Structure formats: C-alpha cells, structure tokens
Amino acid sequence: MWQRFRLIDLRVICHYSGSIIIICAFTMFIPFVTALLCQEWEPAARYLLSGGITFVVGALLRYCRIEPGRLNRRQALAVTGLSWMVLGFFASIPLYYSGHFLTYADALFDGVSGFTTTGASVIVDLDHLSYADNMFRFVMHLFGGLGLIAIALSIGLFGPQSSGTLFSSEGRSEHVLPNVVQTVQFIFRVVFLGIALSTVIVMVLCLFAGIEPLRAFLQGLWLSISGIVTGGFTPMSQSVMYYHSLPIEFVLMILMLMGSLSFALYAEVWKGRLRPFFHDIDNRSILLWLVIVTVIFTASMSAGTLMTDLPDLMRRGLFMVCSAFSTTGFQVVTSNQLTTVFTSGAFLVLALTMAIGGAAGSTAGGIKISRVAIIFKSIISTVKETLAPDSARVATSYNHLGKRTLTPDIVRDSTTVFVLYVLTYGFASLVTIAHGYDATQSIFESVAMASNGGIVTGIVAPGMPLSLELFYIILMWAGRLEFVTLLAIIVQLVVTVLPRRKRKVQA
C-alpha cells in the first residue's frame, strides 16, 4: 500500500509558506505606490492586481492550520525551499505583462534572478522600462538579499518557537546578537544605513552628470540596493558602464565589498571590538585571495595585445574582480568584450572568483571563501599529522568570532558544500555545451548561474533555448539555497510519496 501523506506536516508547511507569499505580495505594493507617484497608470493596475492575487493565495495557505506549532528541521527546510521556488512564479506575473519579455519563461527567469540576487536578465529594451517595473526589480533584490525568512521573522509572522530553525534553514547560522530577531534587525540596520548613504552620494554624482533629479535619486537608490545586497540588476542595459564615472564605480566597489563580508563581524565592530574583525579567518582569506586574483588577472590581461592602457586596465579590471568576488554581476565592459578583449586566462580567473564568492554570513553567493579556507587548513593539518611523531597530537584552530578548534564535523560540512558546488558547475557546463555553445563560455555562464554571480557573456539573452533557460532557473534557485536544502526537499518528497513496507509484528 502507498504510504499516506502526512497531512499535519503538509498543513504546517503550507501555513508557513503562506506567510512568505504574503511578504511577496507586499513587495508589489512598493512598485504600485511608485507607479501612482509617477502617474504610470497601467503598471499601477498590474501591480495592484498581481499583489492582490498573491496576497489571497498566501492568506489561504496561511489558514491551512491556525496553530502551526513548532517546526522541526525537516519542515523548516521544506518551507524555505518551496517558498523560494514559488516566489518566482508570482513575481513573473507583473513582469510578463509589462511587454518587455518575449515569453513567460523570460519573465520567470528575471523573477528568479531578482529574488536569488543573481542579477542576470533577459529583458527587452531595459532603458525604456517604467519606473514601477524597475522599482520592482530592485525590491526583489532587496527582499531576496535580506532573506524572505529573515524578513518574516523580524515582523513576527512566525513567532518565537521556530525562529532559530527557520533562520538557519535559509543558509544563515550565525547569531550576531542574543536572539534571532535582534540579529535580523541588526543586519537590516547595517544594510539600510549603507543604502541611505550611498543613495545620497550616487544621486549627487548623477546630478553633476546631467541626469534630472527624479532619475538621479531613483538610479542612486537602485544601484545602492543592488550593490550592497550583491544583486547585479541595473536600470540601464549597459550596466555600470553607462555612467562612465570613476567615483560611481568606486562607491559601488565599496558597497559590493561591504555586502560580501560577514554581518557577524559588523556586530563586533559595532560593539567596539576591532580585533576579531582583523583576525577573522574570513577577512584574512578575503584579503589574500583578492590580492592573488588581482595580480593574476592583471598579469593575464597585460600579456594580451588588445588592452594596453594600464590605468584603464586597472580601473576596469579591479571593478570586475570585485564584482565577480562579491557575485554582484555589475559590468563595466560589454558581454562581447568579455569574450574578445579579455584573455582566456583573465576570463577563467573571473569565473573562478565567482565560483568561490564572498564570506559566509554575507549576501554573496558561491562556495564561500571561509569553506575554502577551512578545507585548506584541514589539508595542512593532515600533512602535519603525517610528519609528526606517532605520539604527537596535532590540533588546528582558527579565528571566527573567537578562537575555534577545527573539528572533523566542520571540515565535513565545508567539504560537502564545496563538492556539491563543483559537481554542479561541471554538470551545468556540460548541459550548456550540449546546447551548442563554446566550452569556455559555457563554463563561465554556468558558474555565473550556480553561484548567483550574474556576469554573463551572451548565452543568457532573450531568445535563448527554453530547455537551457529552465535549467538555469533551477540552477539559480539551487545555488541560493546552497544545494543542501534542495537535496533535503527532494529526499523528503521521495520518502513521503514512495511506499513503505509494513514491519511484521511478532507474536
């Protein structure tokens, strides 16, 4: 006999997922207000209707169970994974009817790209997109970068019983303050302070460049949001290259680096503890990694014959390295220049930088530099143990919010995620190659999708093969959840549906 569905579990999952969908409905309220203020009546109607549909669906799911009880780890993973999967479908409704997408799959791609902070886009005629539609794209970045679960916890939608379980299920395990709600609220303060300061600076720079006040303010706000949550969407089709402004590029580089550092370390600085910030394994590894990558990238580019202007090389190269490292996806070169002007060495360095990504506990994607550092320390420890006398005992420690001992469990967890990412990068590259694209370009694009990096070379574009587009959508979703949540959902669904043999009862 087929195993019966666990109705209580499913009702609990639907209840909590409904809360996330309700938050998605409120994200559509912001572009609705923007449309009203800018007198864009057609977008206002779209977002009012889409927000209403999303809210009704979320409310119905939320009332599947009035008293949801405490979530266990398995249910929390299911809530997080399924909620993130469904969000793209609701976000695609107003996007598709904007008239700037060739197919519904294109609108779905941008919706998933927005919430996962990938930043790749297949939109048509971006330069003439309405203010409301542009606002929605960056609101998706903001809510997706902060985390829908984290936002729901901060406003009390889930209650205190399951807050810790849900918080960790979204890929966040560090409580920088005594409880989850305070941790989330601190992260929000850091992000919004960064956005506010950057908006003012970029707005002033845009005004000096001759952009009218309203556009200057909105573009300053949108670029600031995209930079600090390492999103990658921009209001113009030429990305950051559109502005031809070194000061704007410098501000955005600072924002990208801010977003790629662990928020737990910001809390230490806030408390006046500077030592943990400078001695942390994340920050030390980031500094060393950026120096190595920048040197190799510059040497590779200078060896070529197409870009010989050293100041321009350093300016564009350093910006692209920061964009790749933080998995933001801003570009100061065209997609065509990536494959023609950049040398193959520089091209692959950017791909490797995206693949690893920023620090754990940040808004950056990728494997995370801390996992690579832990695996490297584990290798050194193994070598030391091999060379040490039999009676010696080798203990390895590292600094992260205090001194910690490197245990087999920590190494195993880091290695598991590392291997999952590497296997995914390889498999995705083969899938892209099978669609007829160049191998080097396929590797770069696959890494950009799975790491939520967003720097594209032209494969991701309007009219791309539907099968590849759907595959990239799944890839972005899986990368945002760091694969473990995805695998847990698949196992849970299989266990729930497959028949289970009854155990024999002995007399």
TAUR-V609831 format. One record per pair of residues at least 6 apart in sequence whose C-alpha atoms are under 7 Angstrom apart, sorted by the first residue. I is the first residue (numbers start at 1). GAP is how many residues later the second one is. D is the distance in Angstrom with one decimal. If there is no record, write none. Layout:
i:I gap:GAP d:D
i:I gap:GAP d:D
This chain:
i:1 gap:498 d:6.4
i:2 gap:496 d:6.8
i:2 gap:497 d:4.5
i:2 gap:498 d:7.0
i:3 gap:494 d:6.6
i:3 gap:495 d:6.7
i:3 gap:496 d:5.0
i:3 gap:497 d:6.0
i:5 gap:491 d:6.3
i:11 gap:53 d:5.6
i:11 gap:54 d:5.9
i:12 gap:53 d:6.4
i:12 gap:56 d:5.3
i:13 gap:62 d:6.4
i:13 gap:65 d:7.0
i:13 gap:66 d:5.5
i:14 gap:47 d:5.3
i:14 gap:48 d:6.5
i:14 gap:50 d:6.6
i:15 gap:46 d:5.3
i:15 gap:47 d:3.9
i:15 gap:48 d:6.3
i:15 gap:49 d:5.7
i:15 gap:50 d:6.0
i:15 gap:53 d:6.9
i:16 gap:46 d:6.4
i:16 gap:63 d:6.5
i:17 gap:62 d:5.6
i:17 gap:66 d:5.5
i:18 gap:40 d:4.1
i:18 gap:41 d:6.1
i:18 gap:43 d:4.7
i:18 gap:44 d:4.6
i:19 gap:39 d:6.2
i:19 gap:43 d:6.1
i:19 gap:138 d:6.7
i:20 gap:63 d:6.5
i:20 gap:128 d:6.4
i:20 gap:132 d:6.9
i:21 gap:33 d:6.6
i:21 gap:34 d:7.0
i:21 gap:37 d:4.9
i:21 gap:66 d:6.8
i:22 gap:32 d:6.8
i:22 gap:33 d:5.1
i:22 gap:36 d:5.0
i:22 gap:37 d:6.8
i:24 gap:63 d:6.9
i:25 gap:26 d:4.7
i:25 gap:29 d:5.2
i:25 gap:30 d:5.2
i:26 gap:25 d:7.0
i:27 gap:112 d:6.5
i:28 gap:19 d:5.8
i:28 gap:23 d:5.5
i:28 gap:108 d:6.8
i:29 gap:22 d:6.8
i:31 gap:16 d:7.0
i:31 gap:101 d:4.6
i:31 gap:102 d:6.7
i:31 gap:104 d:5.6
i:31 gap:105 d:5.4
i:32 gap:12 d:4.9
i:32 gap:15 d:5.5
i:32 gap:16 d:6.3
i:32 gap:100 d:6.7
i:34 gap:98 d:5.4
i:35 gap:6 d:6.5
i:35 gap:8 d:6.2
i:35 gap:9 d:5.1
i:35 gap:96 d:6.9
i:35 gap:97 d:5.0
i:36 gap:8 d:6.3
i:43 gap:89 d:6.5
i:46 gap:48 d:5.7
i:47 gap:47 d:6.1
i:50 gap:43 d:6.4
i:50 gap:44 d:6.2
i:54 gap:36 d:6.5
i:70 gap:91 d:5.6
i:70 gap:92 d:5.5
i:71 gap:91 d:5.5
i:73 gap:92 d:6.1
i:76 gap:89 d:6.3
i:76 gap:90 d:5.3
i:76 gap:93 d:6.2
i:77 gap:92 d:5.4
i:77 gap:408 d:5.7
i:77 gap:411 d:7.0
i:77 gap:412 d:6.8
i:78 gap:411 d:5.6
i:80 gap:89 d:6.6
i:80 gap:90 d:6.4
i:81 gap:404 d:6.3
i:81 gap:405 d:6.4
i:85 gap:392 d:6.8
i:88 gap:20 d:5.9
i:88 gap:23 d:4.8
i:88 gap:24 d:4.7
i:89 gap:19 d:6.2
i:91 gap:20 d:5.3
i:92 gap:15 d:5.0
i:92 gap:16 d:4.9
i:92 gap:19 d:5.4
i:95 gap:12 d:5.7
i:96 gap:8 d:5.9
i:96 gap:11 d:5.1
i:100 gap:23 d:5.8
i:100 gap:24 d:5.0
i:100 gap:25 d:6.6
i:101 gap:6 d:6.0
i:101 gap:22 d:5.5
i:101 gap:23 d:5.9
i:102 gap:360 d:7.0
i:106 gap:16 d:6.1
i:109 gap:364 d:5.9
i:110 gap:11 d:5.5
i:110 gap:12 d:6.8
i:112 gap:361 d:6.6
i:113 gap:6 d:5.6
i:113 gap:7 d:6.1
i:113 gap:363 d:6.9
i:114 gap:23 d:6.2
i:114 gap:26 d:5.2
i:114 gap:27 d:5.2
i:115 gap:25 d:5.0
i:115 gap:26 d:5.4
i:115 gap:29 d:4.3
i:116 gap:28 d:5.7
i:116 gap:336 d:6.9
i:116 gap:360 d:6.7
i:116 gap:361 d:6.6
i:116 gap:364 d:5.7
i:117 gap:24 d:5.4
i:117 gap:27 d:6.4
i:117 gap:28 d:6.2
i:117 gap:113 d:6.7
i:117 gap:114 d:4.2
i:117 gap:115 d:6.9
i:117 gap:335 d:6.5
i:118 gap:113 d:5.8
i:118 gap:114 d:6.5
i:118 gap:331 d:7.0
i:118 gap:334 d:4.1
i:118 gap:335 d:5.5
i:118 gap:336 d:4.9
i:119 gap:112 d:5.3
i:119 gap:113 d:4.1
i:119 gap:114 d:4.7
i:119 gap:210 d:6.2
i:119 gap:335 d:4.9
i:120 gap:334 d:4.7
i:120 gap:335 d:6.9
i:120 gap:336 d:6.9
i:122 gap:338 d:6.7
i:122 gap:339 d:4.9
i:122 gap:340 d:4.9
i:123 gap:339 d:6.8
i:126 gap:110 d:6.1
i:126 gap:111 d:5.7
i:127 gap:108 d:6.9
i:127 gap:109 d:5.2
i:127 gap:110 d:6.0
i:134 gap:101 d:6.6
i:138 gap:84 d:6.0
i:138 gap:87 d:6.7
i:138 gap:88 d:6.6
i:141 gap:85 d:6.5
i:141 gap:90 d:5.8
i:142 gap:83 d:6.2
i:142 gap:87 d:6.5
i:145 gap:84 d:5.1
i:145 gap:218 d:5.8
i:149 gap:17 d:6.8
i:149 gap:18 d:6.6
i:149 gap:21 d:6.9
i:150 gap:17 d:6.4
i:150 gap:34 d:6.1
i:152 gap:6 d:6.7
i:153 gap:10 d:6.5
i:153 gap:28 d:6.3
i:154 gap:27 d:5.4
i:154 gap:30 d:6.2
i:154 gap:31 d:6.4
i:163 gap:17 d:6.6
i:164 gap:16 d:6.3
i:170 gap:311 d:6.7
i:171 gap:310 d:6.7
i:172 gap:189 d:6.0
i:174 gap:90 d:6.9
i:174 gap:187 d:6.9
i:175 gap:8 d:5.8
i:176 gap:7 d:5.5
i:176 gap:88 d:4.9
i:176 gap:91 d:6.2
i:177 gap:6 d:5.0
i:187 gap:76 d:6.5
i:191 gap:37 d:6.9
i:195 gap:29 d:5.3
i:195 gap:30 d:6.0
i:198 gap:26 d:5.8
i:199 gap:21 d:4.6
i:199 gap:22 d:4.8
i:199 gap:25 d:5.9
i:202 gap:18 d:4.9
i:202 gap:46 d:6.2
i:203 gap:13 d:5.0
i:203 gap:14 d:5.1
i:203 gap:17 d:4.8
i:206 gap:10 d:5.3
i:207 gap:6 d:6.5
i:207 gap:9 d:6.0
i:219 gap:16 d:6.8
i:223 gap:11 d:6.3
i:226 gap:6 d:5.6
i:226 gap:7 d:6.2
i:227 gap:25 d:5.9
i:227 gap:28 d:5.3
i:227 gap:29 d:5.1
i:227 gap:101 d:6.8
i:228 gap:27 d:4.8
i:228 gap:28 d:5.4
i:228 gap:30 d:6.4
i:228 gap:31 d:4.7
i:229 gap:30 d:5.6
i:229 gap:134 d:5.5
i:230 gap:26 d:5.9
i:230 gap:29 d:6.0
i:230 gap:96 d:6.2
i:230 gap:97 d:6.2
i:230 gap:98 d:4.1
i:230 gap:133 d:6.2
i:230 gap:134 d:5.9
i:231 gap:97 d:4.9
i:231 gap:98 d:6.9
i:232 gap:96 d:4.7
i:232 gap:97 d:4.5
i:232 gap:98 d:5.2
i:232 gap:222 d:6.5
i:236 gap:6 d:6.9
i:239 gap:91 d:6.3
i:239 gap:92 d:5.7
i:239 gap:93 d:6.9
i:240 gap:90 d:6.3
i:240 gap:91 d:5.9
i:240 gap:92 d:5.5
i:241 gap:90 d:6.6
i:241 gap:91 d:4.3
i:241 gap:92 d:6.5
i:253 gap:66 d:6.6
i:253 gap:69 d:6.4
i:256 gap:66 d:7.0
i:256 gap:67 d:6.9
i:256 gap:70 d:6.0
i:256 gap:72 d:6.9
i:257 gap:69 d:6.5
i:259 gap:103 d:6.1
i:259 gap:104 d:5.7
i:259 gap:105 d:6.6
i:260 gap:66 d:5.2
i:260 gap:98 d:4.8
i:260 gap:99 d:5.7
i:260 gap:102 d:5.3
i:260 gap:103 d:6.0
i:260 gap:104 d:5.1
i:261 gap:97 d:6.7
i:261 gap:98 d:5.3
i:261 gap:101 d:5.4
i:262 gap:97 d:5.7
i:262 gap:98 d:6.0
i:262 gap:99 d:4.6
i:262 gap:100 d:4.6
i:263 gap:98 d:6.0
i:263 gap:99 d:6.0
i:265 gap:12 d:5.6
i:268 gap:6 d:6.8
i:268 gap:8 d:7.0
i:268 gap:9 d:6.9
i:269 gap:8 d:6.9
i:276 gap:125 d:6.1
i:276 gap:126 d:6.9
i:279 gap:120 d:6.4
i:280 gap:119 d:5.0
i:280 gap:120 d:5.0
i:281 gap:89 d:6.9
i:281 gap:117 d:6.5
i:281 gap:118 d:5.5
i:281 gap:119 d:6.0
i:282 gap:77 d:6.0
i:282 gap:87 d:6.7
i:282 gap:88 d:5.3
i:285 gap:84 d:6.9
i:285 gap:88 d:6.8
i:286 gap:83 d:6.9
i:293 gap:56 d:7.0
i:294 gap:24 d:6.8
i:294 gap:27 d:6.9
i:297 gap:49 d:5.0
i:297 gap:52 d:6.4
i:300 gap:43 d:6.7
i:300 gap:45 d:5.7
i:300 gap:46 d:5.5
i:301 gap:41 d:6.5
i:301 gap:42 d:6.0
i:301 gap:45 d:6.1
i:302 gap:6 d:6.5
i:304 gap:39 d:6.3
i:306 gap:35 d:5.8
i:307 gap:6 d:6.8
i:307 gap:34 d:7.0
i:316 gap:16 d:6.3
i:320 gap:11 d:6.5
i:321 gap:29 d:6.5
i:323 gap:6 d:5.5
i:323 gap:7 d:5.8
i:324 gap:26 d:6.0
i:324 gap:29 d:5.8
i:324 gap:30 d:4.8
i:324 gap:129 d:6.5
i:325 gap:28 d:5.1
i:325 gap:29 d:5.3
i:325 gap:32 d:5.0
i:325 gap:33 d:6.0
i:326 gap:31 d:5.7
i:326 gap:32 d:5.3
i:326 gap:38 d:5.3
i:327 gap:27 d:5.7
i:327 gap:30 d:6.0
i:327 gap:37 d:5.7
i:327 gap:38 d:5.9
i:327 gap:125 d:6.2
i:327 gap:126 d:3.9
i:327 gap:127 d:6.8
i:328 gap:125 d:5.7
i:328 gap:126 d:6.5
i:329 gap:124 d:5.5
i:329 gap:125 d:4.4
i:329 gap:126 d:4.5
i:330 gap:125 d:6.9
i:335 gap:121 d:6.3
i:335 gap:122 d:4.5
i:335 gap:123 d:5.9
i:336 gap:121 d:6.6
i:338 gap:9 d:7.0
i:338 gap:119 d:6.4
i:339 gap:118 d:6.8
i:351 gap:93 d:5.3
i:351 gap:96 d:6.5
i:354 gap:12 d:6.5
i:354 gap:93 d:7.0
i:354 gap:94 d:6.7
i:354 gap:97 d:6.6
i:354 gap:99 d:5.9
i:355 gap:11 d:5.2
i:355 gap:12 d:6.4
i:355 gap:92 d:5.9
i:355 gap:96 d:5.8
i:356 gap:10 d:5.0
i:356 gap:11 d:4.7
i:356 gap:12 d:5.4
i:356 gap:13 d:6.0
i:357 gap:7 d:6.3
i:357 gap:8 d:5.5
i:357 gap:9 d:4.4
i:357 gap:10 d:6.0
i:357 gap:11 d:5.1
i:357 gap:12 d:6.3
i:358 gap:6 d:5.3
i:358 gap:7 d:6.7
i:358 gap:10 d:5.2
i:358 gap:11 d:5.6
i:359 gap:9 d:5.3
i:359 gap:10 d:5.4
i:359 gap:11 d:6.0
i:360 gap:8 d:5.7
i:360 gap:10 d:6.4
i:365 gap:86 d:5.3
i:365 gap:87 d:5.6
i:365 gap:88 d:6.8
i:365 gap:115 d:6.9
i:366 gap:85 d:4.1
i:366 gap:86 d:6.9
i:367 gap:51 d:6.0
i:367 gap:54 d:6.5
i:371 gap:43 d:5.0
i:374 gap:37 d:6.5
i:375 gap:36 d:6.2
i:375 gap:39 d:6.9
i:375 gap:40 d:6.7
i:378 gap:33 d:6.9
i:381 gap:15 d:6.5
i:385 gap:9 d:6.0
i:396 gap:9 d:6.0
i:396 gap:10 d:5.5
i:397 gap:6 d:6.7
i:397 gap:7 d:5.4
i:397 gap:8 d:4.3
i:397 gap:9 d:5.3
i:398 gap:6 d:5.4
i:398 gap:7 d:6.5
i:398 gap:8 d:7.0
i:425 gap:21 d:6.1
i:425 gap:22 d:5.6
i:425 gap:25 d:6.8
i:428 gap:18 d:5.5
i:429 gap:13 d:5.3
i:429 gap:14 d:4.8
i:429 gap:17 d:5.5
i:432 gap:10 d:5.5
i:433 gap:6 d:5.8
i:433 gap:9 d:6.0
i:441 gap:16 d:6.9
i:445 gap:11 d:5.9
i:445 gap:12 d:6.8
i:448 gap:6 d:5.2
i:448 gap:7 d:6.0
i:448 gap:8 d:7.0
i:449 gap:23 d:6.3
i:449 gap:26 d:6.2
i:449 gap:27 d:5.4
i:450 gap:25 d:5.2
i:450 gap:26 d:5.4
i:450 gap:29 d:4.9
i:451 gap:28 d:5.7
i:452 gap:24 d:6.0
i:452 gap:27 d:6.5
i:452 gap:28 d:6.9
i:478 gap:8 d:6.1
